[in-house]
Amino acid sequence: MAITLYNTATRSKEEFVPQDGKTAKIYCCGPTVYHYAHIGNLRTYIFEDLLRRSLAYHGFDAKHVVNITDVGHLTSDADEGEDKMEKGAKRTGKSVWEVAAFYTDAFMRDFHSLNLLEPTVWCRATDHIAEQIALVKTLEEKGYTYRTSDGIYYDSSKFERYGDFARLDLENLWAGSRISMGEKRLPTDFALWKFSPKDVKRQMEWDSPWGVGFPGWHIECSAMAMKHLGETLDIHCGGTDHVRVHHTNEIAQSEAATGKTFSRFWMHGEFLRLDGDKMSKSTGEFLTVDSLVKRGFSPMDYRYFALGSHYRNYLSFSFESLESARKSRLALRKRTTPLVAKALAAGAKIESEAALKWKERFAQAVGDDLNVPAALGLLHSAVRDDAVSEEERGALVLDFDRVLGLKLDLEEEAAPAAAEDSEAAEIDSLVAERAAAKKAKDFARADEIRNALAKRGIELKDGPQGTTWERKR
């Protein structure tokens, strides 16, 4: 049975067939490990996990690569501001390498707690500096770069298809741009290699043909994707916020270097909204898996909640909706647990006409651009179908859970202990960031952090020895 996927490049659904037999080459933009991943970030990884599982359900293997951005991601997509990793080091008082290790470990805990399939390759930007330099040199040799006082930049005017992917009206964009460009020739040009500031000592910098510096954010993904998957990928995934800048730039630099299509399919997950706004680390107000656990929820409650909305639709978060998802998940487990036990005891298979019809409908749902909400509804209906034996219904549960990933073959885990240490580290880092903001006379940011913590029940007390905090009772 065919599987169709929505391709951002064509704005349409297309049947997916890998280039290489049954193996799909998939690259997913991973975390920038300067802070905790929030549940909005993690919604994207759940969508990508559903893609992996749905492809496997339809008989495809996957070579799946996810990067760890531990250098080069500036605080602005316009190549302005400081490196997010350096900013994280200032906020926490740790070295950049310590920050990267700490938040990578935190991300991995969240990743595994949500029952996400392990990628074939995890790759760190700092382990691929040579590949990034080589790619910049190729672009330089082909005439796509120019030098400024602060770095080597990609000349987007040299790539005729630059605006095609994001449907950009480049002439009006260029004419009407109010972006402070510095020495950039066009607002859509972007940094490939940044020179280390002369008046600031960076913790992460490398020698290059152009001088000491560090890579731009966009070049990292192209270099790592092509190293591990070749010059043309089958599927490239990420959040919808990557379409306009990051993925547009990846296409421009990759295809200019190779003359080949960089990725045949592009897939993007939509935002999770909190009180009507995109969840963002920059405000200091965001929710982590640990913060959900602290309120008594399981990571599987959040996974179930995310399965209830199509990956290309906005999903609005509230604790009321998460509680509703928790109750629905536990009710499902109450019904499926005895069925699964009977299926396992009997070694049941899906053989009857009625059961095979449910399996076919499920395959059609997940094969229709990952229509997991419909597939989840089919599971709820199938377990109530008395025309199918209990043993076969249990077999259907196990079969469907290959895609849903709700651990329906296992006993319900006890509610995880509250992650006090992890949350305390997060609060400490925000307190340190507030202190740095006050020192820099950025009192608006300092007040923003205090207010954000107050909403979480954290009271700050400023004193001669610094700031302490306690939880309101």
ChimeraX attribute file (.defattr): number of C-alpha atoms within 10 A of each C-alpha:
attribute: neighborCount
match mode: 1-to-1
recipient: residues
	/A:1	10
	/A:2	13
	/A:3	21
	/A:4	18
	/A:5	20
	/A:6	20
	/A:7	20
	/A:8	17
	/A:9	16
	/A:10	13
	/A:11	10
	/A:12	10
	/A:13	14
	/A:14	15
	/A:15	14
	/A:16	20
	/A:17	15
	/A:18	17
	/A:19	13
	/A:20	9
	/A:21	9
	/A:22	15
	/A:23	18
	/A:24	23
	/A:25	23
	/A:26	25
	/A:27	29
	/A:28	22
	/A:29	21
	/A:30	21
	/A:31	20
	/A:32	23
	/A:33	25
	/A:34	27
	/A:35	24
	/A:36	25
	/A:37	24
	/A:38	21
	/A:39	24
	/A:40	24
	/A:41	21
	/A:42	22
	/A:43	23
	/A:44	25
	/A:45	24
	/A:46	24
	/A:47	27
	/A:48	25
	/A:49	21
	/A:50	24
	/A:51	22
	/A:52	22
	/A:53	24
	/A:54	25
	/A:55	23
	/A:56	17
	/A:57	19
	/A:58	16
	/A:59	12
	/A:60	16
	/A:61	17
	/A:62	18
	/A:63	16
	/A:64	24
	/A:65	22
	/A:66	22
	/A:67	21
	/A:68	20
	/A:69	24
	/A:70	27
	/A:71	26
	/A:72	29
	/A:73	23
	/A:74	18
	/A:75	15
	/A:76	11
	/A:77	16
	/A:78	16
	/A:79	22
	/A:80	13
	/A:81	12
	/A:82	13
	/A:83	22
	/A:84	22
	/A:85	27
	/A:86	23
	/A:87	19
	/A:88	21
	/A:89	21
	/A:90	17
	/A:91	22
	/A:92	22
	/A:93	14
	/A:94	15
	/A:95	16
	/A:96	24
	/A:97	15
	/A:98	14
	/A:99	24
	/A:100	23
	/A:101	15
	/A:102	16
	/A:103	20
	/A:104	22
	/A:105	14
	/A:106	17
	/A:107	22
	/A:108	12
	/A:109	13
	/A:110	21
	/A:111	19
	/A:112	12
	/A:113	14
	/A:114	23
	/A:115	17
	/A:116	19
	/A:117	17
	/A:118	14
	/A:119	17
	/A:120	13
	/A:121	13
	/A:122	12
	/A:123	18
	/A:124	18
	/A:125	22
	/A:126	19
	/A:127	12
	/A:128	15
	/A:129	21
	/A:130	12
	/A:131	18
	/A:132	26
	/A:133	22
	/A:134	14
	/A:135	21
	/A:136	24
	/A:137	19
	/A:138	17
	/A:139	23
	/A:140	17
	/A:141	11
	/A:142	11
	/A:143	13
	/A:144	21
	/A:145	22
	/A:146	17
	/A:147	17
	/A:148	14
	/A:149	10
	/A:150	16
	/A:151	22
	/A:152	22
	/A:153	25
	/A:154	27
	/A:155	22
	/A:156	21
	/A:157	15
	/A:158	13
	/A:159	15
	/A:160	10
	/A:161	14
	/A:162	19
	/A:163	20
	/A:164	13
	/A:165	20
	/A:166	15
	/A:167	13
	/A:168	13
	/A:169	10
	/A:170	15
	/A:171	10
	/A:172	9
	/A:173	13
	/A:174	14
	/A:175	10
	/A:176	9
	/A:177	13
	/A:178	9
	/A:179	11
	/A:180	10
	/A:181	15
	/A:182	12
	/A:183	12
	/A:184	20
	/A:185	17
	/A:186	18
	/A:187	19
	/A:188	22
	/A:189	19
	/A:190	26
	/A:191	28
	/A:192	27
	/A:193	27
	/A:194	24
	/A:195	21
	/A:196	19
	/A:197	12
	/A:198	8
	/A:199	6
	/A:200	7
	/A:201	9
	/A:202	14
	/A:203	13
	/A:204	18
	/A:205	19
	/A:206	15
	/A:207	12
	/A:208	17
	/A:209	9
	/A:210	14
	/A:211	14
	/A:212	14
	/A:213	20
	/A:214	25
	/A:215	26
	/A:216	23
	/A:217	27
	/A:218	24
	/A:219	26
	/A:220	27
	/A:221	28
	/A:222	24
	/A:223	25
	/A:224	23
	/A:225	26
	/A:226	16
	/A:227	13
	/A:228	17
	/A:229	17
	/A:230	13
	/A:231	19
	/A:232	18
	/A:233	22
	/A:234	24
	/A:235	21
	/A:236	23
	/A:237	25
	/A:238	23
	/A:239	22
	/A:240	16
	/A:241	13
	/A:242	18
	/A:243	20
	/A:244	15
	/A:245	17
	/A:246	19
	/A:247	24
	/A:248	21
	/A:249	26
	/A:250	22
	/A:251	21
	/A:252	24
	/A:253	29
	/A:254	24
	/A:255	20
	/A:256	20
	/A:257	20
	/A:258	14
	/A:259	10
	/A:260	12
	/A:261	14
	/A:262	26
	/A:263	21
	/A:264	16
	/A:265	19
	/A:266	24
	/A:267	23
	/A:268	22
	/A:269	23
	/A:270	20
	/A:271	22
	/A:272	25
	/A:273	16
	/A:274	17
	/A:275	10
	/A:276	11
	/A:277	10
	/A:278	16
	/A:279	21
	/A:280	18
	/A:281	15
	/A:282	9
	/A:283	11
	/A:284	17
	/A:285	17
	/A:286	18
	/A:287	17
	/A:288	17
	/A:289	23
	/A:290	26
	/A:291	19
	/A:292	19
	/A:293	18
	/A:294	17
	/A:295	10
	/A:296	14
	/A:297	20
	/A:298	23
	/A:299	23
	/A:300	20
	/A:301	23
	/A:302	22
	/A:303	26
	/A:304	22
	/A:305	21
	/A:306	26
	/A:307	24
	/A:308	17
	/A:309	16
	/A:310	18
	/A:311	27
	/A:312	18
	/A:313	11
	/A:314	15
	/A:315	21
	/A:316	16
	/A:317	18
	/A:318	12
	/A:319	11
	/A:320	9
	/A:321	12
	/A:322	19
	/A:323	16
	/A:324	13
	/A:325	21
	/A:326	21
	/A:327	13
	/A:328	16
	/A:329	18
	/A:330	13
	/A:331	12
	/A:332	15
	/A:333	20
	/A:334	12
	/A:335	14
	/A:336	24
	/A:337	18
	/A:338	14
	/A:339	24
	/A:340	25
	/A:341	17
	/A:342	18
	/A:343	22
	/A:344	16
	/A:345	10
	/A:346	12
	/A:347	11
	/A:348	18
	/A:349	16
	/A:350	19
	/A:351	11
	/A:352	12
	/A:353	11
	/A:354	16
	/A:355	20
	/A:356	15
	/A:357	14
	/A:358	22
	/A:359	21
	/A:360	11
	/A:361	14
	/A:362	25
	/A:363	22
	/A:364	20
	/A:365	20
	/A:366	28
	/A:367	24
	/A:368	20
	/A:369	23
	/A:370	26
	/A:371	22
	/A:372	26
	/A:373	18
	/A:374	19
	/A:375	24
	/A:376	21
	/A:377	12
	/A:378	17
	/A:379	21
	/A:380	16
	/A:381	11
	/A:382	22
	/A:383	21
	/A:384	13
	/A:385	14
	/A:386	10
	/A:387	12
	/A:388	20
	/A:389	17
	/A:390	21
	/A:391	22
	/A:392	25
	/A:393	28
	/A:394	29
	/A:395	25
	/A:396	27
	/A:397	24
	/A:398	22
	/A:399	17
	/A:400	23
	/A:401	17
	/A:402	17
	/A:403	24
	/A:404	26
	/A:405	22
	/A:406	21
	/A:407	16
	/A:408	20
	/A:409	20
	/A:410	11
	/A:411	9
	/A:412	14
	/A:413	9
	/A:414	7
	/A:415	12
	/A:416	13
	/A:417	11
	/A:418	16
	/A:419	14
	/A:420	12
	/A:421	10
	/A:422	14
	/A:423	16
	/A:424	12
	/A:425	12
	/A:426	15
	/A:427	16
	/A:428	17
	/A:429	20
	/A:430	20
	/A:431	23
	/A:432	18
	/A:433	23
	/A:434	23
	/A:435	20
	/A:436	17
	/A:437	18
	/A:438	15
	/A:439	11
	/A:440	10
	/A:441	11
	/A:442	13
	/A:443	14
	/A:444	12
	/A:445	18
	/A:446	21
	/A:447	14
	/A:448	15
	/A:449	22
	/A:450	18
	/A:451	17
	/A:452	17
	/A:453	20
	/A:454	14
	/A:455	11
	/A:456	12
	/A:457	13
	/A:458	17
	/A:459	15
	/A:460	16
	/A:461	10
	/A:462	10
	/A:463	8
	/A:464	5
	/A:465	6
	/A:466	10
	/A:467	14
	/A:468	12
	/A:469	15
	/A:470	10
	/A:471	11
	/A:472	9
	/A:473	5
